[in-house]
Amino acid sequence: MTTALITGSTAGIGAAFARRLAAQGHDLVLVARDTKRLREQATELHDRHGIEAEVLTGDLSTDSGIEGVAERLTDQRRPVDLLVNNAGFGNKGRYLDVPMADELTMLKVHCEAVLRLTSAASGAMRERGRGAVVNVASVAAFLPRGTYGASKAWVVQFTQGAAKDLAGSGVRLMALCPGFVRTEFHQRAGMGTDNIPKWMWLDADKVVAAALSDLAHGKVVSVPDPRYKALMGLAKLAPRPLLGGVTSRTGRKYGPR
């Protein structure tokens, strides 16, 4: 029996990871800010799948929240075999329209927390000679569009570099880069989604299934859908100035209103 720790576990992609891993027989450490939702989730997964589900309340926009999760990840008496860094959010508004405090909070959650938790988990895993980390990024990482995309680009670059440095240690790292996923993400950010075409939406459970398959096959970057793989392939071929203009117009068309 292995144990997976999932941040942002109560909704969206995090909840989909929890459901699938529990169904596969993994014990879980569920991390989020809402203790009530965490306990309800833990009870449901335990009752349905017979696994142990530990609740760890933590706000990853704070040092104490990050430190609490890092401490759990380094507890060798209760080893964590898979870390899923999923916690994240979006800010509504263009650059300079969003308060600096909100931008810095995003960097804290998307970059600092990912760095510190990946480091805590990877160090403990390297000592045991096995383990894996999935850092949830976004296809926005590959497009010159806003501070959200910039923070996710950091996640991808960091994960690729760390994976190379840990090659041969038994520790695997992968950046997961989905497109639009049916979750609470946009609602929490106050973003409208009616203007996003139906074909661009992905199902969270299918995203997770593809991600775990890619992790098992040793991929370092996972774009879990043929549609987005094709779009990212085209994006690599487009000149950067042209791509910047297209993504800016697309952001105004399909982004938050």
Phi and psi in degrees as GROMACS dihedral restraints (atoms count N, CA, C in turn):
[ dihedral_restraints ]
;  ai    aj    ak    al  type     phi  dphi    fc
    3     4     5     6     1  -106.2    20    10
    4     5     6     7     1   165.5    20    10
    6     7     8     9     1  -122.6    20    10
    7     8     9    10     1   135.1    20    10
    9    10    11    12     1  -117.6    20    10
   10    11    12    13     1   137.3    20    10
   12    13    14    15     1  -109.1    20    10
   13    14    15    16     1   128.5    20    10
   15    16    17    18     1  -124.5    20    10
   16    17    18    19     1   122.7    20    10
   18    19    20    21     1   -90.9    20    10
   19    20    21    22     1   149.3    20    10
   21    22    23    24     1    61.0    20    10
   22    23    24    25     1    45.7    20    10
   24    25    26    27     1   -83.1    20    10
   25    26    27    28     1   -12.9    20    10
   27    28    29    30     1   -87.7    20    10
   28    29    30    31     1    -5.7    20    10
   30    31    32    33     1  -150.4    20    10
   31    32    33    34     1   160.4    20    10
   33    34    35    36     1    59.4    20    10
   34    35    36    37     1  -135.4    20    10
   36    37    38    39     1   -63.8    20    10
   37    38    39    40     1   -37.5    20    10
   39    40    41    42     1   -61.1    20    10
   40    41    42    43     1   -43.9    20    10
   42    43    44    45     1   -65.6    20    10
   43    44    45    46     1   -35.9    20    10
   45    46    47    48     1   -66.1    20    10
   46    47    48    49     1   -40.2    20    10
   48    49    50    51     1   -60.4    20    10
   49    50    51    52     1   -44.3    20    10
   51    52    53    54     1   -61.6    20    10
   52    53    54    55     1   -44.5    20    10
   54    55    56    57     1   -62.3    20    10
   55    56    57    58     1   -46.5    20    10
   57    58    59    60     1   -69.8    20    10
   58    59    60    61     1   -43.4    20    10
   60    61    62    63     1   -67.1    20    10
   61    62    63    64     1   -37.8    20    10
   63    64    65    66     1   -63.9    20    10
   64    65    66    67     1   -42.0    20    10
   66    67    68    69     1   -62.7    20    10
   67    68    69    70     1   -28.2    20    10
   69    70    71    72     1   -84.9    20    10
   70    71    72    73     1    -1.7    20    10
   72    73    74    75     1    95.7    20    10
   73    74    75    76     1    11.9    20    10
   75    76    77    78     1   -84.3    20    10
   76    77    78    79     1   137.2    20    10
   78    79    80    81     1   -71.0    20    10
   79    80    81    82     1   157.0    20    10
   81    82    83    84     1  -131.3    20    10
   82    83    84    85     1   148.5    20    10
   84    85    86    87     1  -116.7    20    10
   85    86    87    88     1   114.4    20    10
   87    88    89    90     1  -100.6    20    10
   88    89    90    91     1   124.2    20    10
   90    91    92    93     1  -120.9    20    10
   91    92    93    94     1   128.6    20    10
   93    94    95    96     1  -167.0    20    10
   94    95    96    97     1  -179.5    20    10
   96    97    98    99     1   -88.3    20    10
   97    98    99   100     1   -23.9    20    10
   99   100   101   102     1   -97.3    20    10
  100   101   102   103     1   103.8    20    10
  102   103   104   105     1   -62.5    20    10
  103   104   105   106     1   -40.7    20    10
  105   106   107   108     1   -60.5    20    10
  106   107   108   109     1   -47.7    20    10
  108   109   110   111     1   -65.1    20    10
  109   110   111   112     1   -37.6    20    10
  111   112   113   114     1   -61.9    20    10
  112   113   114   115     1   -44.8    20    10
  114   115   116   117     1   -66.0    20    10
  115   116   117   118     1   -39.9    20    10
  117   118   119   120     1   -63.2    20    10
  118   119   120   121     1   -42.8    20    10
  120   121   122   123     1   -64.4    20    10
  121   122   123   124     1   -44.1    20    10
  123   124   125   126     1   -62.1    20    10
  124   125   126   127     1   -43.1    20    10
  126   127   128   129     1   -63.5    20    10
  127   128   129   130     1   -44.7    20    10
  129   130   131   132     1   -62.0    20    10
  130   131   132   133     1   -45.2    20    10
  132   133   134   135     1   -69.7    20    10
  133   134   135   136     1   -36.5    20    10
  135   136   137   138     1   -65.1    20    10
  136   137   138   139     1   -47.3    20    10
  138   139   140   141     1   -66.7    20    10
  139   140   141   142     1   -36.2    20    10
  141   142   143   144     1   -79.1    20    10
  142   143   144   145     1   -37.5    20    10
  144   145   146   147     1  -118.5    20    10
  145   146   147   148     1    -6.5    20    10
  147   148   149   150     1    72.5    20    10
  148   149   150   151     1    20.1    20    10
  150   151   152   153     1   -97.9    20    10
  151   152   153   154     1   165.5    20    10
  153   154   155   156     1   -89.7    20    10
  154   155   156   157     1   130.1    20    10
  156   157   158   159     1  -126.3    20    10
  157   158   159   160     1   108.7    20    10
  159   160   161   162     1   -89.5    20    10
  160   161   162   163     1   140.8    20    10
  162   163   164   165     1  -103.7    20    10
  163   164   165   166     1   129.7    20    10
  165   166   167   168     1  -134.7    20    10
  166   167   168   169     1   104.6    20    10
  168   169   170   171     1   -78.9    20    10
  169   170   171   172     1   128.0    20    10
  171   172   173   174     1  -161.3    20    10
  172   173   174   175     1   136.9    20    10
  174   175   176   177     1  -102.5    20    10
  175   176   177   178     1   109.4    20    10
  177   178   179   180     1   -78.4    20    10
  178   179   180   181     1     4.8    20    10
  180   181   182   183     1   -90.3    20    10
  181   182   183   184     1     3.6    20    10
  183   184   185   186     1  -123.3    20    10
  184   185   186   187     1   151.7    20    10
  186   187   188   189     1   -62.1    20    10
  187   188   189   190     1   -41.2    20    10
  189   190   191   192     1   -64.9    20    10
  190   191   192   193     1   -37.6    20    10
  192   193   194   195     1   -64.5    20    10
  193   194   195   196     1   -44.6    20    10
  195   196   197   198     1   -63.8    20    10
  196   197   198   199     1   -44.7    20    10
  198   199   200   201     1   -62.4    20    10
  199   200   201   202     1   -37.9    20    10
  201   202   203   204     1   -63.3    20    10
  202   203   204   205     1   -41.8    20    10
  204   205   206   207     1   -71.2    20    10
  205   206   207   208     1   -40.6    20    10
  207   208   209   210     1   -60.6    20    10
  208   209   210   211     1   -39.3    20    10
  210   211   212   213     1   -62.0    20    10
  211   212   213   214     1   -40.1    20    10
  213   214   215   216     1   -66.2    20    10
  214   215   216   217     1   -37.9    20    10
  216   217   218   219     1   -68.0    20    10
  217   218   219   220     1   -26.9    20    10
  219   220   221   222     1   -96.5    20    10
  220   221   222   223     1     5.7    20    10
  222   223   224   225     1   -78.4    20    10
  223   224   225   226     1   100.2    20    10
  225   226   227   228     1   -73.0    20    10
  226   227   228   229     1   -13.4    20    10
  228   229   230   231     1   -74.0    20    10
  229   230   231   232     1   -24.9    20    10
  231   232   233   234     1  -130.4    20    10
  232   233   234   235     1    73.8    20    10
  234   235   236   237     1   -65.0    20    10
  235   236   237   238     1   143.3    20    10
  237   238   239   240     1  -102.9    20    10
  238   239   240   241     1   123.4    20    10
  240   241   242   243     1   -93.4    20    10
  241   242   243   244     1   -23.6    20    10
  243   244   245   246     1  -140.0    20    10
  244   245   246   247     1   126.3    20    10
  246   247   248   249     1  -109.0    20    10
  247   248   249   250     1   129.5    20    10
  249   250   251   252     1  -115.1    20    10
  250   251   252   253     1   104.9    20    10
  252   253   254   255     1   -84.2    20    10
  253   254   255   256     1    92.0    20    10
  255   256   257   258     1  -111.1    20    10
  256   257   258   259     1   -21.1    20    10
  258   259   260   261     1   -57.0    20    10
  259   260   261   262     1   135.2    20    10
  261   262   263   264     1  -179.1    20    10
  262   263   264   265     1   171.7    20    10
  264   265   266   267     1  -160.9    20    10
  265   266   267   268     1   170.7    20    10
  267   268   269   270     1  -122.4    20    10
  268   269   270   271     1   151.5    20    10
  270   271   272   273     1  -102.8    20    10
  271   272   273   274     1   135.9    20    10
  273   274   275   276     1   -83.0    20    10
  274   275   276   277     1   125.5    20    10
  276   277   278   279     1   125.3    20    10
  277   278   279   280     1   157.8    20    10
  279   280   281   282     1   -81.9    20    10
  280   281   282   283     1   169.6    20    10
  282   283   284   285     1   -54.8    20    10
  283   284   285   286     1   135.8    20    10
  285   286   287   288     1    78.0    20    10
  286   287   288   289     1   -11.8    20    10
  288   289   290   291     1   -88.0    20    10
  289   290   291   292     1   -21.5    20    10
  291   292   293   294     1   -92.6    20    10
  292   293   294   295     1   132.7    20    10
  294   295   296   297     1   -56.5    20    10
  295   296   297   298     1   141.0    20    10
  297   298   299   300     1   -57.8    20    10
  298   299   300   301     1   -35.4    20    10
  300   301   302   303     1   -60.9    20    10
  301   302   303   304     1   -38.2    20    10
  303   304   305   306     1   -69.9    20    10
  304   305   306   307     1   -37.7    20    10
  306   307   308   309     1   -63.7    20    10
  307   308   309   310     1   -42.0    20    10
  309   310   311   312     1   -68.8    20    10
  310   311   312   313     1   -34.3    20    10
  312   313   314   315     1   -64.1    20    10
  313   314   315   316     1   -39.4    20    10
  315   316   317   318     1   -60.8    20    10
  316   317   318   319     1   -44.8    20    10
  318   319   320   321     1   -63.5    20    10
  319   320   321   322     1   -36.1    20    10
  321   322   323   324     1   -61.4    20    10
  322   323   324   325     1   -46.1    20    10
  324   325   326   327     1   -76.6    20    10
  325   326   327   328     1   -47.0    20    10
  327   328   329   330     1   -78.2    20    10
  328   329   330   331     1   -31.1    20    10
  330   331   332   333     1  -113.2    20    10
  331   332   333   334     1   -60.5    20    10
  333   334   335   336     1   -62.4    20    10
  334   335   336   337     1   -47.6    20    10
  336   337   338   339     1   -62.2    20    10
  337   338   339   340     1   -41.8    20    10
  339   340   341   342     1   -63.0    20    10
  340   341   342   343     1   -43.2    20    10
  342   343   344   345     1   -61.1    20    10
  343   344   345   346     1   -50.6    20    10
  345   346   347   348     1   -69.0    20    10
  346   347   348   349     1   -39.6    20    10
  348   349   350   351     1   -74.3    20    10
  349   350   351   352     1   -38.6    20    10
  351   352   353   354     1   -61.8    20    10
  352   353   354   355     1   -41.4    20    10
  354   355   356   357     1   -65.7    20    10
  355   356   357   358     1   -43.1    20    10
  357   358   359   360     1   -62.3    20    10
  358   359   360   361     1   -46.7    20    10
  360   361   362   363     1   -67.3    20    10
  361   362   363   364     1   -45.4    20    10
  363   364   365   366     1   -64.9    20    10
  364   365   366   367     1   -37.9    20    10
  366   367   368   369     1   -62.2    20    10
  367   368   369   370     1   -45.2    20    10
  369   370   371   372     1   -66.9    20    10
  370   371   372   373     1   -39.5    20    10
  372   373   374   375     1   -66.7    20    10
  373   374   375   376     1   -38.4    20    10
  375   376   377   378     1   -63.9    20    10
  376   377   378   379     1   -36.2    20    10
  378   379   380   381     1   -62.0    20    10
  379   380   381   382     1   -35.3    20    10
  381   382   383   384     1   -87.7    20    10
  382   383   384   385     1   -15.2    20    10
  384   385   386   387     1    81.3    20    10
  385   386   387   388     1    18.3    20    10
  387   388   389   390     1  -163.0    20    10
  388   389   390   391     1   156.5    20    10
  390   391   392   393     1   142.3    20    10
  391   392   393   394     1   169.9    20    10
  393   394   395   396     1  -150.5    20    10
  394   395   396   397     1   151.6    20    10
  396   397   398   399     1  -131.1    20    10
  397   398   399   400     1   130.4    20    10
  399   400   401   402     1  -113.5    20    10
  400   401   402   403     1   118.2    20    10
  402   403   404   405     1  -103.1    20    10
  403   404   405   406     1   115.9    20    10
  405   406   407   408     1   -79.6    20    10
  406   407   408   409     1   116.2    20    10
  408   409   410   411     1  -111.4    20    10
  409   410   411   412     1  -130.6    20    10
  411   412   413   414     1  -173.3    20    10
  412   413   414   415     1   156.6    20    10
  414   415   416   417     1   -65.2    20    10
  415   416   417   418     1   -17.8    20    10
  417   418   419   420     1   -60.3    20    10
  418   419   420   421     1   -19.8    20    10
  420   421   422   423     1   -62.8    20    10
  421   422   423   424     1   -23.9    20    10
  423   424   425   426     1   -99.4    20    10
  424   425   426   427     1     4.6    20    10
  426   427   428   429     1  -123.9    20    10
  427   428   429   430     1   138.5    20    10
  429   430   431   432     1   -77.6    20    10
  430   431   432   433     1    77.7    20    10
  432   433   434   435     1  -143.7    20    10
  433   434   435   436     1    92.1    20    10
  435   436   437   438     1    80.8    20    10
  436   437   438   439     1   169.4    20    10
  438   439   440   441     1   -71.9    20    10
  439   440   441   442     1   -28.1    20    10
  441   442   443   444     1   -61.1    20    10
  442   443   444   445     1   -50.4    20    10
  444   445   446   447     1   -61.3    20    10
  445   446   447   448     1   -37.6    20    10
  447   448   449   450     1   -63.0    20    10
  448   449   450   451     1   -41.0    20    10
  450   451   452   453     1   -67.2    20    10
  451   452   453   454     1   -36.4    20    10
  453   454   455   456     1   -74.4    20    10
  454   455   456   457     1   -29.3    20    10
  456   457   458   459     1   -63.2    20    10
  457   458   459   460     1   -37.9    20    10
  459   460   461   462     1   -61.6    20    10
  460   461   462   463     1   -43.1    20    10
  462   463   464   465     1   -58.6    20    10
  463   464   465   466     1   -45.0    20    10
  465   466   467   468     1   -64.7    20    10
  466   467   468   469     1   -49.0    20    10
  468   469   470   471     1   -63.0    20    10
  469   470   471   472     1   -42.8    20    10
  471   472   473   474     1   -61.3    20    10
  472   473   474   475     1   -45.8    20    10
  474   475   476   477     1   -63.8    20    10
  475   476   477   478     1   -42.4    20    10
  477   478   479   480     1   -63.0    20    10
  478   479   480   481     1   -43.7    20    10
  480   481   482   483     1   -65.9    20    10
  481   482   483   484     1   -43.9    20    10
  483   484   485   486     1   -65.5    20    10
  484   485   486   487     1   -38.4    20    10
  486   487   488   489     1   -61.3    20    10
  487   488   489   490     1   -39.6    20    10
  489   490   491   492     1   -66.2    20    10
  490   491   492   493     1   -42.2    20    10
  492   493   494   495     1   -67.4    20    10
  493   494   495   496     1   -28.5    20    10
  495   496   497   498     1   -97.2    20    10
  496   497   498   499     1     4.7    20    10
  498   499   500   501     1   -56.2    20    10
  499   500   501   502     1   132.7    20    10
  501   502   503   504     1    87.4    20    10
  502   503   504   505     1    -3.9    20    10
  504   505   506   507     1   -88.9    20    10
  505   506   507   508     1   -12.0    20    10
  507   508   509   510     1    93.1    20    10
  508   509   510   511     1    -3.7    20    10
  510   511   512   513     1  -102.9    20    10
  511   512   513   514     1   123.7    20    10
  513   514   515   516     1  -107.1    20    10
  514   515   516   517     1   139.9    20    10
  516   517   518   519     1  -126.5    20    10
  517   518   519   520     1   142.2    20    10
  519   520   521   522     1  -146.1    20    10
  520   521   522   523     1   137.0    20    10
  522   523   524   525     1   -96.7    20    10
  523   524   525   526     1   125.5    20    10
  525   526   527   528     1   -98.0    20    10
  526   527   528   529     1   124.3    20    10
  528   529   530   531     1  -124.7    20    10
  529   530   531   532     1    80.2    20    10
  531   532   533   534     1   -82.9    20    10
  532   533   534   535     1   169.1    20    10
  534   535   536   537     1   -94.3    20    10
  535   536   537   538     1  -140.7    20    10
  537   538   539   540     1   -68.3    20    10
  538   539   540   541     1   126.3    20    10
  540   541   542   543     1  -124.0    20    10
  541   542   543   544     1   139.4    20    10
  543   544   545   546     1   -70.0    20    10
  544   545   546   547     1    96.9    20    10
  546   547   548   549     1  -143.5    20    10
  547   548   549   550     1  -170.4    20    10
  549   550   551   552     1   -86.4    20    10
  550   551   552   553     1     0.4    20    10
  552   553   554   555     1   -53.5    20    10
  553   554   555   556     1   -54.8    20    10
  555   556   557   558     1   -69.9    20    10
  556   557   558   559     1   -37.0    20    10
  558   559   560   561     1   -62.5    20    10
  559   560   561   562     1   -44.2    20    10
  561   562   563   564     1   -63.5    20    10
  562   563   564   565     1   -31.9    20    10
  564   565   566   567     1   -85.4    20    10
  565   566   567   568     1    -3.3    20    10
  567   568   569   570     1    72.6    20    10
  568   569   570   571     1    28.9    20    10
  570   571   572   573     1   -98.7    20    10
  571   572   573   574     1   133.7    20    10
  573   574   575   576     1   -75.7    20    10
  574   575   576   577     1   147.1    20    10
  576   577   578   579     1  -126.4    20    10
  577   578   579   580     1     1.6    20    10
  579   580   581   582     1   -64.0    20    10
  580   581   582   583     1   -23.6    20    10
  582   583   584   585     1   -89.8    20    10
  583   584   585   586     1     3.8    20    10
  585   586   587   588     1   -91.5    20    10
  586   587   588   589     1   124.4    20    10
  588   589   590   591     1   -58.1    20    10
  589   590   591   592     1   145.8    20    10
  591   592   593   594     1   -60.2    20    10
  592   593   594   595     1   -34.5    20    10
  594   595   596   597     1   -67.6    20    10
  595   596   597   598     1   -15.6    20    10
  597   598   599   600     1   -85.8    20    10
  598   599   600   601     1    -8.8    20    10
  600   601   602   603     1   -85.9    20    10
  601   602   603   604     1   140.5    20    10
  603   604   605   606     1  -116.2    20    10
  604   605   606   607     1   154.8    20    10
  606   607   608   609     1   -91.3    20    10
  607   608   609   610     1   130.9    20    10
  609   610   611   612     1   -60.4    20    10
  610   611   612   613     1   -40.3    20    10
  612   613   614   615     1   -65.6    20    10
  613   614   615   616     1   -37.8    20    10
  615   616   617   618     1   -70.3    20    10
  616   617   618   619     1   -36.4    20    10
  618   619   620   621     1   -59.7    20    10
  619   620   621   622     1   -45.2    20    10
  621   622   623   624     1   -67.0    20    10
  622   623   624   625     1   -41.7    20    10
  624   625   626   627     1   -59.2    20    10
  625   626   627   628     1   -44.9    20    10
  627   628   629   630     1   -66.0    20    10
  628   629   630   631     1   -39.2    20    10
  630   631   632   633     1   -63.6    20    10
  631   632   633   634     1   -45.6    20    10
  633   634   635   636     1   -66.8    20    10
  634   635   636   637     1   -33.7    20    10
  636   637   638   639     1   -65.3    20    10
  637   638   639   640     1   -44.4    20    10
  639   640   641   642     1   -64.0    20    10
  640   641   642   643     1   -38.6    20    10
  642   643   644   645     1   -62.4    20    10
  643   644   645   646     1   -43.9    20    10
  645   646   647   648     1   -63.2    20    10
  646   647   648   649     1   -29.0    20    10
  648   649   650   651     1   -91.2    20    10
  649   650   651   652     1     7.2    20    10
  651   652   653   654     1    81.6    20    10
  652   653   654   655     1    16.1    20    10
  654   655   656   657     1   -72.3    20    10
  655   656   657   658     1   144.7    20    10
  657   658   659   660     1   -96.8    20    10
  658   659   660   661     1   -28.6    20    10
  660   661   662   663     1  -126.8    20    10
  661   662   663   664     1   127.6    20    10
  663   664   665   666     1  -118.3    20    10
  664   665   666   667     1   119.0    20    10
  666   667   668   669     1  -109.6    20    10
  667   668   669   670     1   100.0    20    10
  669   670   671   672     1   -87.5    20    10
  670   671   672   673     1    49.0    20    10
  672   673   674   675     1  -170.9    20    10
  673   674   675   676     1   135.3    20    10
  675   676   677   678     1   -58.5    20    10
  676   677   678   679     1   -34.6    20    10
  678   679   680   681     1   -62.5    20    10
  679   680   681   682     1   -46.3    20    10
  681   682   683   684     1   -75.4    20    10
  682   683   684   685     1   -30.0    20    10
  684   685   686   687     1   -59.5    20    10
  685   686   687   688     1   -43.7    20    10
  687   688   689   690     1   -64.5    20    10
  688   689   690   691     1   -43.7    20    10
  690   691   692   693     1   -63.7    20    10
  691   692   693   694     1   -40.0    20    10
  693   694   695   696     1   -70.7    20    10
  694   695   696   697     1   -31.9    20    10
  696   697   698   699     1   -63.2    20    10
  697   698   699   700     1   -42.7    20    10
  699   700   701   702     1   -65.8    20    10
  700   701   702   703     1   -37.9    20    10
  702   703   704   705     1   -63.1    20    10
  703   704   705   706     1   -35.2    20    10
  705   706   707   708     1   -66.0    20    10
  706   707   708   709     1   -29.2    20    10
  708   709   710   711     1   -85.2    20    10
  709   710   711   712     1   -20.2    20    10
  711   712   713   714     1   -77.5    20    10
  712   713   714   715     1   140.3    20    10
  714   715   716   717     1   -59.4    20    10
  715   716   717   718     1   142.0    20    10
  717   718   719   720     1   -58.1    20    10
  718   719   720   721     1   -43.6    20    10
  720   721   722   723     1   -61.3    20    10
  721   722   723   724     1   -40.3    20    10
  723   724   725   726     1   -66.3    20    10
  724   725   726   727     1   -42.9    20    10
  726   727   728   729     1   -63.0    20    10
  727   728   729   730     1   -39.5    20    10
  729   730   731   732     1   -61.7    20    10
  730   731   732   733     1   -41.1    20    10
  732   733   734   735     1   -66.5    20    10
  733   734   735   736     1   -42.4    20    10
  735   736   737   738     1   -64.0    20    10
  736   737   738   739     1   -46.4    20    10
  738   739   740   741     1   -67.7    20    10
  739   740   741   742     1   -31.6    20    10
  741   742   743   744     1   -66.1    20    10
  742   743   744   745     1   -44.5    20    10
  744   745   746   747     1   -67.6    20    10
  745   746   747   748     1   -39.5    20    10
  747   748   749   750     1   -65.7    20    10
  748   749   750   751     1   -38.4    20    10
  750   751   752   753     1   -61.5    20    10
  751   752   753   754     1   -39.2    20    10
  753   754   755   756     1   -70.1    20    10
  754   755   756   757     1   -30.8    20    10
  756   757   758   759     1   -80.5    20    10
  757   758   759   760     1   -44.8    20    10
  759   760   761   762     1  -109.3    20    10
  760   761   762   763     1    -3.3    20    10
  762   763   764   765     1   -87.8    20    10
  763   764   765   766     1  -163.5    20    10
  765   766   767   768     1   -66.1    20    10
  766   767   768   769     1   144.7    20    10
